[in-house]
Amino acid sequence: MNDVNKEMATVSDEYAYVAFNMGMQTKSSVAGQQTSIAETETISNVTFFLFENGKVVGSATAGEGDAYQATRILTKANGSKKVFAIVNLSTETQKRLLSYSTENEVRTAALDESDMNALVKVGEGSVEVVDGVASTPSKYNGEYPTATASITVSQRTARIEISKLTVFYADGCTKYPVTLTGISLKNQNLAGQVEGIASSANYNSDNTQTINETKEISDKTVEFESVSTKTFYTFANETSVEDSKTALVLHFSINGKAYDREIKIKHIDTEKVEAGYIYRLTINAKVQSNDVESAVECHILDWNYNEINLGDIYAK
């Protein structure tokens, strides 16, 4: 084909812009019960992809806040395309994903601790791009029609928090002051994936948040207020291996002795953590002087008020 025919073939293609509307979704297992937390809705950057026949046919990035509203991708006006958005990628992860040429590479891309801490979010939609202008993009100075895609993104991490922790003594037990020294998250998963669950987890338990709040406990239940400011984030963890399940750990000190109490996180009736949910715990702990350990009950409903009977803490 000579140069004239090449130019004619290029000009015969029609092009148009794809622009983006974007919203955020919070998941709830109970209709109408959702929680809005400002830090989880922050946008530091957005990475957009256009997919067609399994290939990446366009990509673009936008900065913080609503900068994405001015973002457009020029593409061929030849029908339906998938649109894909990832919010709050780390610089290194974003660079890696932009180098991919296939849809599968993007969807199965690994996410790491930096992406988790940035509260990465993912969403997709579709757009019909049918009205375009026949042109050579590098030589055309006019305007192109714009097709707008709507995308709703949701969290790829889970949030674990305590809304209330109360402690009381059993009858006849010496009522020593109780110090909550800290809380930690056992088997916090630092390995994520854009879609699905990473095949290999990266568990971290070295994440204790220091509290050191001491309460004098008489005959009434005492509430430890400081726990309400402590939160953890993690990627999904659905392992069936008992020692690898995600659990919240409370660290106490009573009469100079240290006690730890572990609460495995449940999603409805299964000990696992799913992405896109808040696990909000209300915990009751009883201190007693005998050596008979009671069972720990843990009932978790996503985005809902839940009460957990932590069982007994033994102070000798």
PyMOL commands that set and color helices and strands:
alter all, ss='L'
color gray80, all
select helices_A, chain A and resi 3-11+38-41+67-70+91-98+103-107+113-117+225-229+242-244
alter helices_A, ss='H'
color red, helices_A
select strands_A, chain A and resi 14-25+46-52+55-62+72-76+79-87+110-111+121-129+133-134+146-155+158-169+178-186+188-189+192-193+203-204+209-215+222-223+231-234+247-254+257-264+278-288+307-314
alter strands_A, ss='S'
color yellow, strands_A
deselect
rebuild
show_as cartoon
